[in-house]
């Protein structure tokens, strides 16, 4: 097999670059994270627990008309959607991310602006030349999850890519991190396993379209090189700072006033953000199984799933005593008591009662932290959704608004953008839910 990543091919990559005008015409609407998979740099890794980059850019454009020296903060940065969008709009931005695996993906994407496409091509060329001549014995993982997700041939090729990276490239430079993201981003596309909503892996379900690893790697590498060129041609500045920190107690001393917050915290809907990257982390041998997620990832995150609250053996009474919960304590305690009773009638006996209390305590702590960080004229926009575990409704927008007032903010209002849970088939309950923007001002 001939190598394909050479500097001589640069004109080919350049000719395939999509212009700014084409992107603006095609993606001027706002939507979900799925739209981002057609946008430069945003599309490097699919992370469906996110929102539209176009929507972020629209907010920033509107805000720039009225606020000079705009500086944006995203305390739940994820894979860097807000930060990349801020760079596109040439606005200073900051982001917090506590999930170590997701943080590395965001960091690599933000460095795209700083990289030279010719050096990236040379690296891909060197790497792939090593891969196709690699003669060391490949030991396939004995993980049942990994084995169920791939054919033997596909897994052999993927492990070859991984082993060559770890043995000869590793994380020595920002350029080699491109290799890591390239390999990571093709793991789902090369798997026969289905994927549930928000990236849970379903190895007992198969999908029809499965890519061959080497071809998938080459396609993704060409896409990344094209995107690096795009950032140069359109003069994207590097104005983002990403910090690996806990948004409840952030290690952050802003160098300038933060006057706009755009973010989407976890919803209290029992989605396990740690589990969403289990396949990738097991592939890279960062964890050996599901049990490792608590110590390696989950302990650093907002407590929005019952797996987290159960692992920490939380006590409801202790949680409810937290001063930060004062404005909603009575209502929250009532909901949690109902959940504590209902769980005893359920087979899974999920600890939704302590999860709910811990979730609102954590978000209260985040709001207190933000109040000490943002400027006196700051405005915040939270993309949030409500929840009804075991059919007990949690009015997330109102309760978070009340917690914001308790934290020192002056006002809040909620604007609904869509209904959720309107199709009752296969649902756990029939409580109508909604999603929208919670606006909070100083």
C-alpha positions in Angstrom: 0.0 0.0 0.0 1.4 3.4 -1.0 1.5 6.2 1.6 -0.8 9.1 0.8 0.2 11.9 3.1 2.9 13.8 1.3 3.6 17.5 0.9 3.2 17.0 -2.9 -0.5 16.5 -2.3 -1.1 19.8 -0.6 -2.7 21.5 -3.7 -5.2 18.6 -3.8 -6.2 19.3 -0.1 -6.4 23.0 -0.7 -8.6 22.6 -3.8 -11.1 20.7 -1.6 -11.3 23.4 1.0 -14.9 24.8 1.5 -15.1 28.6 1.5 -16.5 30.6 4.4 -19.4 31.7 2.2 -20.4 28.1 1.5 -20.4 27.2 5.1 -22.4 30.3 6.1 -25.1 29.7 3.5 -25.4 26.0 4.3 -25.4 26.2 8.1 -26.9 29.6 9.1 -29.7 27.7 11.0 -29.4 26.8 14.6 -29.8 23.1 15.7 -28.2 20.3 17.5 -24.6 19.0 17.7 -25.3 16.9 14.6 -24.9 20.0 12.4 -21.4 20.5 13.7 -20.3 17.3 12.0 -20.1 19.3 8.7 -18.2 22.3 10.2 -14.4 22.6 10.2 -12.6 21.4 13.4 -16.0 20.9 15.1 -16.4 17.7 13.1 -13.2 16.0 14.3 -15.1 14.0 17.0 -18.8 13.2 17.3 -20.0 14.0 20.8 -23.8 14.2 20.8 -23.9 15.6 24.4 -23.4 19.1 22.9 -25.1 21.9 21.0 -24.9 23.8 17.7 -21.8 25.8 17.0 -23.9 28.0 14.7 -26.2 28.8 17.6 -23.2 29.9 19.7 -21.8 32.1 16.9 -25.3 33.7 16.5 -25.3 34.5 20.3 -21.8 36.0 20.1 -22.6 38.0 17.0 -25.6 39.5 18.7 -23.8 40.2 21.9 -20.8 41.9 20.1 -23.1 44.6 18.9 -23.7 45.8 22.4 -20.7 44.7 24.5 -17.1 45.8 23.8 -14.3 43.6 24.8 -16.6 40.6 24.9 -15.1 37.6 26.8 -17.0 34.2 26.9 -16.8 31.4 29.5 -18.1 27.9 29.1 -17.9 26.1 32.5 -18.9 22.8 30.8 -16.7 23.0 27.7 -17.1 19.4 26.5 -15.2 19.0 23.2 -14.8 22.8 22.9 -17.8 23.9 20.8 -18.2 27.3 22.5 -14.4 27.9 22.4 -13.9 27.0 18.8 -17.0 29.1 17.8 -15.5 32.0 19.8 -12.3 31.7 17.9 -14.2 31.9 14.6 -15.8 35.1 15.9 -12.4 36.4 17.1 -13.6 36.6 20.7 -11.6 35.8 23.8 -13.0 32.7 25.5 -12.3 30.4 28.5 -13.6 26.9 29.2 -13.6 24.4 32.1 -13.7 20.6 31.5 -13.3 18.0 34.1 -13.7 14.8 32.0 -10.0 14.0 31.3 -10.6 12.2 28.0 -13.0 14.8 26.6 -10.6 17.5 27.8 -7.8 16.1 25.6 -10.0 16.0 22.5 -11.0 19.7 23.1 -7.4 20.7 23.6 -6.3 19.1 20.4 -9.1 20.8 18.4 -8.2 24.2 19.8 -4.5 23.7 18.8 -5.6 23.3 15.1 -5.1 27.0 14.7 -1.4 26.8 15.8 -0.4 23.9 13.5 1.2 23.9 10.1 -0.6 21.7 7.6 2.7 20.7 5.9 4.1 19.4 9.2 0.8 17.6 9.8 1.0 15.9 6.4 4.6 14.9 7.0 3.6 13.4 10.4 0.7 11.4 8.9 3.0 10.2 6.1 5.6 9.0 8.6 3.0 7.4 10.8 1.1 5.5 8.1 4.4 4.4 6.5 5.3 2.8 9.9 1.8 1.2 10.2 1.9 -0.6 6.9 5.4 -1.9 7.5 4.8 -2.8 11.2 5.9 -6.4 11.8 5.6 -6.8 15.5 3.1 -9.3 16.8 -0.3 -7.8 17.5 -2.0 -9.0 20.7 -5.8 -8.5 20.5 -7.5 -7.3 23.6 -9.2 -9.8 25.8 -12.0 -7.3 26.7 -15.4 -8.8 25.9 -16.7 -5.4 25.0 -13.9 -4.6 22.5 -14.2 -8.1 21.0 -18.0 -7.8 20.5 -17.6 -4.4 18.8 -15.2 -5.3 16.0 -14.5 -8.0 13.5 -11.1 -9.7 14.0 -9.6 -8.1 10.9 -10.8 -4.6 11.9 -9.6 -5.0 15.4 -6.2 -6.1 14.2 -5.8 -3.0 12.1 -7.1 -0.7 14.9 -4.7 -2.2 17.4 -1.9 -1.8 14.9 -2.7 1.9 14.6 -2.8 2.2 18.4 0.4 0.2 19.1 2.4 2.2 16.5 1.2 5.4 18.0 2.1 4.3 21.6 5.5 2.9 20.7 6.8 5.5 18.3 4.8 8.8 18.7 2.8 9.1 21.9 1.9 12.6 23.1 5.3 14.2 22.5 3.9 17.2 20.5 0.6 18.8 19.6 1.1 17.2 16.1 1.2 13.7 17.5 -2.0 14.4 19.4 -3.6 14.8 16.0 -2.8 11.1 15.5 -4.5 10.2 18.8 -7.7 12.2 17.8 -7.7 10.7 14.3 -7.6 7.1 15.7 -10.1 7.9 18.4 -12.5 9.5 16.1 -12.8 6.4 13.8 -13.4 3.8 16.5 -17.2 4.0 16.3 -17.2 4.2 12.5 -15.2 1.0 12.3 -17.4 -0.9 14.8 -20.2 -3.3 13.9 -21.9 -2.4 17.2 -24.9 -0.1 17.3 -24.9 3.1 19.4 -27.8 4.2 21.5 -28.7 7.8 22.0 -25.8 9.8 23.4 -23.1 7.3 22.5 -23.9 4.3 24.7 -22.5 1.2 22.9 -24.9 -1.6 22.1 -22.8 -4.6 21.0 -25.8 -6.9 20.6 -27.2 -4.6 17.8 -25.3 -4.2 14.5 -25.3 -1.4 12.0 -25.2 -1.7 8.3 -22.4 0.7 7.4 -19.0 -0.2 8.9 -15.7 1.4 7.6 -12.4 -0.3 7.2 -9.9 1.1 9.7 -7.1 2.1 7.3 -9.4 3.8 4.9 -11.3 5.5 7.7 -8.0 6.7 9.1 -6.9 8.2 5.8 -10.3 9.9 5.2 -10.2 11.5 8.7 -6.6 12.5 8.3 -7.4 14.3 5.0 -10.4 16.0 6.7 -8.2 17.2 9.6 -5.5 18.5 7.2 -8.1 20.3 5.2 -9.6 21.9 8.4 -6.1 23.1 9.5 -5.7 24.8 6.2 -9.2 26.3 6.5 -8.3 27.9 9.8 -5.3 29.6 8.2 -7.2 30.7 5.1 -9.9 32.3 7.2 -7.5 33.8 9.8 -8.9 32.1 12.8 -7.0 33.5 15.9 -6.2 31.5 18.9 -8.0 33.3 21.6 -9.3 30.4 23.7 -8.0 29.0 27.0 -9.1 25.6 28.1 -8.6 24.6 31.8 -9.0 21.1 33.1 -10.9 21.8 36.3 -14.1 21.2 38.2 -16.6 23.9 37.5 -18.0 23.6 41.1 -14.6 24.6 42.5 -12.7 25.9 39.5 -9.0 26.6 39.6 -9.2 29.8 37.6 -8.0 33.4 37.9 -9.4 35.3 34.9 -7.0 37.7 33.3 -9.9 39.9 32.1 -13.6 40.4 32.8 -15.9 37.6 31.8 -19.1 39.2 30.6 -20.9 36.3 28.8 -21.4 32.7 29.8 -22.7 30.1 27.2 -23.0 26.6 28.4 -25.0 23.4 28.7 -24.6 21.6 32.1 -25.5 17.9 32.4 -29.3 17.3 32.7 -30.5 15.3 35.7 -31.7 12.5 33.4 -29.4 9.7 34.5 -27.1 9.9 31.5 -23.6 8.7 32.5 -21.1 10.9 30.8 -18.2 8.7 32.0 -19.8 5.7 30.3 -20.2 7.6 27.0 -16.4 7.2 26.4 -16.0 3.7 27.9 -15.3 2.1 24.5 -12.6 4.7 23.6 -11.0 4.6 27.0 -10.9 0.8 27.0 -9.4 0.8 23.5 -6.6 3.0 24.7 -6.2 0.9 27.9 -6.9 3.8 30.1 -9.5 1.7 31.9 -10.0 -2.1 32.1 -13.8 -2.0 32.5 -16.9 -0.2 33.6 -15.8 -0.4 37.3 -12.9 1.9 36.6 -15.1 4.8 35.4 -15.8 6.0 38.9 -12.2 6.6 39.9 -10.9 7.6 36.5 -13.7 9.9 35.4 -17.0 10.1 37.2 -15.7 11.4 40.5 -14.7 14.6 38.8 -18.1 15.3 37.2 -21.4 16.9 38.3 -23.5 14.1 39.9 -26.2 13.7 37.3 -26.6 9.9 37.2 -27.6 7.3 39.7 -24.4 5.3 39.0 -22.5 8.2 40.5 -24.7 8.8 43.5 -24.8 5.0 44.3 -21.0 4.7 44.0 -20.5 7.6 46.5 -23.1 6.1 48.9 -24.6 9.5 49.4 -26.9 10.3 52.3 -30.0 12.3 51.4 -30.3 14.1 54.7 -26.7 15.3 54.5 -27.2 16.6 50.9 -30.4 18.5 51.7 -28.7 20.3 54.6 -26.4 22.1 52.2 -26.9 25.9 52.6 -26.8 26.3 48.8 -30.1 24.5 48.5 -32.0 26.8 50.9 -34.4 28.3 48.3 -35.6 25.0 47.0 -35.0 22.7 49.9 -38.6 22.1 50.8 -39.7 21.2 47.3 -36.6 19.2 46.5 -36.9 17.3 49.8 -40.5 16.4 48.9 -39.5 15.1 45.4 -36.5 13.2 46.8 -38.7 11.5 49.5 -41.1 10.4 46.8 -38.2 9.0 44.8 -36.9 7.2 47.8 -40.2 5.5 48.3 -40.9 4.6 44.7 -37.4 3.1 44.2 -38.2 0.4 46.6 -41.0 -0.8 44.3 -38.7 -0.9 41.2 -36.4 -3.8 40.2 -33.4 -1.6 39.7 -33.9 0.5 42.8 -31.9 3.3 41.3 -30.7 6.0 43.6 -32.6 8.9 41.9 -33.4 10.4 45.3 -29.7 11.1 46.2 -28.9 11.8 42.5 -31.4 14.6 42.4 -30.3 16.2 45.6 -26.6 16.0 44.7 -27.3 17.4 41.2 -28.9 20.6 42.4 -26.3 21.0 45.2 -23.6 20.7 42.5 -25.3 23.2 40.2 -25.8 25.6 43.1 -22.1 25.4 43.8 -21.4 26.1 40.1 -23.6 29.2 40.2 -21.8 30.4 43.3 -18.5 29.9 41.6 -19.6 31.8 38.5 -20.9 34.7 40.6 -17.4 35.2 41.9 -15.9 35.0 38.4 -18.1 36.9 36.0 -18.3 40.7 35.7 -21.0 42.9 37.3 -22.7 43.3 33.9 -22.5 39.6 32.8 -25.3 37.6 31.2 -25.4 33.8 31.2 -27.3 31.4 28.9 -27.7 27.8 30.1 -29.1 25.2 27.7 -31.1 22.9 30.1 -33.7 20.3 30.1 -36.0 19.1 32.9 -36.5 15.6 34.1 -38.9 13.1 35.7 -37.1 10.1 37.1 -39.6 7.4 38.0 -42.2 9.9 36.9 -41.4 12.4 39.6 -41.1 15.8 37.9 -38.1 18.0 38.6 -38.7 21.6 37.4 -35.0 22.2 36.5 -35.4 25.6 34.9 -37.2 27.1 38.0 -35.1 25.5 40.6 -31.8 26.5 38.9 -33.2 30.0 38.5 -33.9 30.1 42.2 -30.4 28.8 43.0 -29.0 31.5 40.8 -30.8 34.2 42.8 -29.5 32.6 46.0 -26.0 32.7 44.5 -26.2 36.5 44.0 -27.6 36.9 40.5 -30.5 39.4 40.1 -32.9 37.8 37.7 -33.6 34.8 35.4 -36.0 33.8 32.7 -36.6 30.7 30.7 -37.4 30.3 27.0 -38.5 27.0 25.7 -37.1 25.8 22.4 -38.7 22.3 22.1 -40.8 19.7 23.8 -39.2 16.4 24.9 -40.6 13.0 25.8 -43.7 13.5 23.6 -43.6 10.0 22.1 -44.6 7.6 24.8 -43.5 4.4 23.2 -40.7 2.7 25.1 -40.6 5.6 27.6 -40.3 5.0 31.4 -43.0 7.6 32.1 -45.5 9.9 30.3 -44.5 13.2 31.9 -44.1 15.9 29.2 -40.7 17.5 29.3 -39.0 20.5 27.7 -35.6 21.9 26.7 -34.7 25.5 26.5 -32.5 28.5 27.4 -32.2 29.7 31.0 -31.0 33.3 30.9 -29.4 34.6 34.1 -28.3 38.2 34.7 -26.3 40.0 37.4 
